[in-house]
Amino acid sequence: MYYVLILSNLILLLAALGLFACLKKSPRDDEKCYQSLYSSEEAIPRIRSPAYDQTGANGYQVIYENPHFVDFRPPPYNENLALSENADFSLSYSAFLYSNPPMTNVMNFYFFNITNPDEFLYNGEKPQLVEVGPYPFIESEEKKYSKFSDDGTKMFYQNYKKYSFSEERISKYLSYNDKIMYPNSIAVGAFSSVFGKSTNLSQPIQFAVSVAFMLIGEYSIITQNVRESLFDGFNEPLLDLLHSDLVNIFAVYYFGSNSVLKQLVPQMKTFAYFSNYNNTYDENYWVNTGKKDINKLGVIESWAGLKKLPKTFWPSDYARQIRGSDSGSLCKMNLNEKDELPLFISFMCRSFTSVYLKNGNVNGFDTMLFAVPPDDYDTTLDKNTGFRYPNFEQADYYPDWPGCADKFCNQCNDESCKFCCGRNRINNTFILPPGLFPLVCYPGHVNSPPFTTLISPPHFLYSPKQVQTSLSVISPDSEKHRPIQFHHEKLTGTVLKANVRLQINIPISNNEAALQTAQIPNIIVPLFWQDSEIILRDFVYNKLWLSVIVIPIIVQCIQYFLIVIGVVILIAVVFYQWRCKRTTF
C-alpha cells in the first residue's frame, strides 16, 4: 500500500515538474506552438485537493497536505488507544470500553452424572458417566473504582463479575434444578488428608474418625441440583460442623481466639464451586495504560498487590509469574505468526502463553487464531515442574502411564521417555500425566480452596490415551474442547471472538482405613466442564469494519486514481513537448 502511494506521488510530481518546465518556456521560445495549442484564452486547469486527514487501517495517518505530496506519520497511539482519563476525570473512550467490555459471554456448563454409584462405591468398578448439559449462563463484567497513577502509566480497577442463568438458551429437556450425582469434593479431600499414606494417625483413630464422618453424613458421592452446585450453595455436613458454635467454643477454649485451628476453617459456610463468586470481584488489578509503550497496553503490573503469585500457590519462579493482560483481553498490534501472547487468568491463578495456530474468519473479518498449546498443560516438562500436583496421598492414578516397553528402561535418555519404567515417581509420590494441574487458589482470590480439584482441558484433550480411555464417556475433540483460544484481527490485535474452556476434576484415592473409600479405586473423576464463548457486540464490529475494511478500500481507490491521473498528466506533458518541438521545426 505504501509503495503504491509513493509511486502515485512520484508520477504526479514528475508530471507537474514537466508541465511547469514546459509552460515556463512556451511563452517566449515556443509562442507559435503555445498559441496553436491554446487558441482560446482558456485557463490551464490546476490540480488541487483539500487537506485530507484520515487514519488508515494500517495504523498510519495518511495526510494529504497538497496535490503532490503524501506524508506518512505515526498516529498518536498513546492519545487514541492508551487507557487514560479526561480533564474532568472521566474515562477516555478506550478506557471506558475496557472498563465496560462491549461483549456477550455465554458460559455453558456440562456435568458428568454418575449412573452406577453402588458398583463404584462397593465393588471397585470405574464410574459410568453421562454428560448432561449445557446449562447456559450470561456473564457480564464491569471494572469499578478505576484510578490512574500520577504519571498516567498505570490504571487500577476491581473487576466485578455477574452470572445470570439464561432460561431462553436452555433446552426444554433440561432444568436449572436438575439433580446430578458426583463426587463430594469436601469429603474426598478430608478423607485424603486424614487417611492418606502420609498421615501419622493410628488405625484405631482412623477408624473412629471414619465412623464420625459417617455419623455427620459425609459420603464420597452426593446428589445435588445444578443451581446449588454452581452458585447458590448447599449445606455441607463438615462445613456446618466447622462453623458451628461447638467447634468455635472448643477452639477458643483450648487454643485461644487466634488459634491456627480457627484460621484453617474455610470461609465458605455453604458449598458451591462458585460460592461467593457471583456479583463480586476477584482481586485488585494495576495494569499498564500503554502511555509510554503501546505494545504494553493492558499488561498486568500487579494483582492482589503482588508482582508474583505466592509460593504457597506454586513453588517455582516461572509458575509464579504474572504475565500478559487480564484474561488475554488486550495484546500488541500488527500480529504475525511468530508472536507469543501471554495472559493471566485469575480463576486458575496462573499465566499461560497463546501461540499462532491458524487463520480464521469471524463476521467477515480475516483473523489469526491464537491458542494455548499442550505444552502449557504438560507438567512433565522441566519448565512446568512448579505446576505439578503434589499428590500427598501418594496414589498412582494411572499405573499404565506412560506405558513404555521394558526394553527401553536402560536406553532412555531424552525428554520423551524420561518417566518410563517407574521414573514417574518423584519425591516419594507419583506425578500426573500431561494435561492436568491443581487448582491452588479459591477462584480469583488469594485464598486456598477448601477442596482438592484438578484442572484440565475438557475431555482431557491434552492428556495421553491412558487418561482419555480411563472413562468411557471421554471423547476429546480439538475444535470443541480446545481450552483457550482467541481470534485476533491482525492489524489492530482486537479480539473478535474467544473461547475459554476448562474441566474440573476430583482425584479420589483408595484409603482402606476409611469406610467410605475402602473399595474405591484410585481414579480421577471429571465433575463438569465449561465453555465460555465471548463475542463482541454489533456496534464494535461496525466500527472495526469501517476502520479496517471500508477506509482501506477508499484509500486504495484514491491511490489508483492518483496513479491514473499522474499517468494521464505525464502523457499529456510528453505529447505537449513533442507537439511543441514539431511545431517549432
PyMOL commands that set and color helices and strands:
alter all, ss='L'
color gray80, all
select helices_A, chain A and resi 2-29+31-37+77-80+93-99+117-122+167-169+185-195+203-216+226-232+237-242+245-255+260-264+294-296+317-320+374-377+382-387+406-408+415-417+458-460+465-468+478-481+538-584
alter helices_A, ss='H'
color red, helices_A
select strands_A, chain A and resi 52-55+61-66+69-73+103-114+129-148+154-165+179-183+221-225+280-288+300-303+325-326+340-345+350-362+365-371+425-426+429-430+437-438+454-456+484-489+495-508+523-536
alter strands_A, ss='S'
color yellow, strands_A
deselect
rebuild
show_as cartoon
